[in-house]
Every structure is written in C-alpha cells, then in structure tokens.
Amino acid sequence: MKFVCRLSETDGAWTAEHRSKDIGPIRVSAATRSEVVCKIEEEIRYWLEMCPCSGEAYRDINLEIVEKG
C-alpha cells in the first residue's frame, strides 16, 4: 500500500505530513530528514494496526515522499 507523505524543512526542523480517508491526518517533526521519514512511517503503521476495518497486516508499506520547496 502506498502512502503519500509531504516533507518540509524550516529553520533546520523537518516536518512530515500524511492525509488519507483511511487513517486521517498525521503530522510528525524531527531534527533530520531521515528521522522524520522513519517517524512518519512508524506513525502510519501504528494507525493502520489500530484500524480493525481492513483486516490486513501491514508489514510492507510504501511511502511516496514529496518534498515541499
């Protein structure tokens, strides 16, 4: 399953956001780009596991990273 995540950096702080009808809005922040990508993936995985509606196991999720300029 693919999830589009928007990344932005302001004054050295990174933010990642994801919005979908399945899991709603998610926003995380971190000091580095790699850390924020890891945090958004973990948060998406958490919300998918909390949603009993799908019945799927989300071992492999695919992030599509879109960086804001």
C-alpha positions, -999 to +999 in steps of 0.1 A: +000+000+000+014+034-010+011+065+013+020+100+000+039+120+026+048+156+023+081+167+038+092+202+045+122+219+063+120+252+081+150+266+101+166+231+105+134+214+117+118+187+095+081+180+093+063+152+076+025+151+069+001+125+056-036+127+050-060+100+039-095+089+045-083+056+059-062+069+088-068+106+088-042+134+092-008+126+106+020+151+113+054+145+129+085+166+134+122+157+138+157+172+136+168+154+105+152+143+072+159+106+078+144+107+113+112+124+102+108+098+074+112+070+100+088+087+124+060+092+098+063+055+087+060+043+123+030+066+129+012+054+097+019+018+107+006+024+142-027+039+129-032+011+104-028-015+131-053+003+153-079+003+125-097-031+125-117-022+094-092-035+069-082-068+085-048-066+067-014-069+081+008-040+071+043-054+071+054-036+040+042-001+035+054+021+007+060+058+013+059+083-016+079+112-004+070+147-018+093+175-007+079+210-005+102+236-019 
